[in-house]
């Protein structure tokens, strides 16, 4: 199979991929292999005998085996970075081979960031203030770990450990009060929600963005699989900003329904105080950590569905096809509030956004990594 025109491997690591029956050596050194004239599959086949590269882009294609086969005596050593490319191979436990492509330049950020301390304490005064702002009158209901007040047409919950607020308007009769013809549009709901928050004093100053989107919808199922929209609401989400940095996990959510009624409010917006300034790792270092993680973890069902659909379509031929590609499309520096209530600290984190690509189907993913590893793992960083 090998010919005299093939280069000599320069590394002790020798892996093999099979493309349409042709064995391709894969080296940790910058070996380049160009196919013979008789091997025709697109153009621009380059870089370390590993990945089919068409016109400068990684593209799913038939003919690449899903497994790496190390020669005897040479254990796997993942992640493997392909020399002179932005491509790496990872193999999380039980996931098989996954290709990862860094599709953007590494962004640069300030070398230090302030870490904040969560100072939320649920006191009687805090509860009284929330009760007054939402305008509820009612009786206290026994609730483990929370304060629960039930009014005539509404209910309020305040979580003891976190101060998280949930307020619901109850007793709406089967969606009749939320019929589409009397429900505001998404854009109108945005203005209604902001006016409500300002008038009640529930608004906050540190706002990154205000997002309006579809909320709860209800349909009446008719004959012949027809459906009629009978209930429509909108959601308005306020995202937090601290020192010019987006805070992931802190938000205010308002649901606006028929006649502009506010039927639900969720608020998680703890008070923070400066704790200590820390040096942060670079985005390149964070990417090295990213390659060590199970990027499929939180999307296992989605990827499983994609793989099953492929198998149902191609059967055993899937073994000869392109493995899952993870295309990293964004790295941003944020504050991660997803576990602040547990850790007591609001910590800087890198937010990775990426696409899972399998054949012609694409699904989005997101993962957070600590920018100050010495402060411990985030809940998003598996142990």
Secondary structure, 3 states (H helix, E strand, C coil): CCCCCCCCCCCCCEEEEEECCEEEEEECCCCCCCCCCCCCCCCCCCCCCCCCEECCEECCCECECCCCEECCCCCCCCCEECCCCCEEEECCCCCCCEEEEECCCCCCCCCEEEEEEECCCCCHHHHHHHHHHHCCCEEEECCCCEEEEEECCEEEEEECCCCCEEEEECCCCCCHHHCHHHECCHHHHHHHHHHHHHHHCCCCCCEEEEEEEEEEEEEEECHHHCEEEEEEEEEEEEEEEECCEEEEEEEEEEEECECCCEEEEEEECCCEEEEEEEECCCHHHHHHHHCCCCCCHHHHHHHHHHHHHHHHHHHHHHHHECCEEEEEEEEEEEEECCCHHHHCEEEEEEEEEEEEEECCEEEEEEEEEECCHHHCCCCCCCC
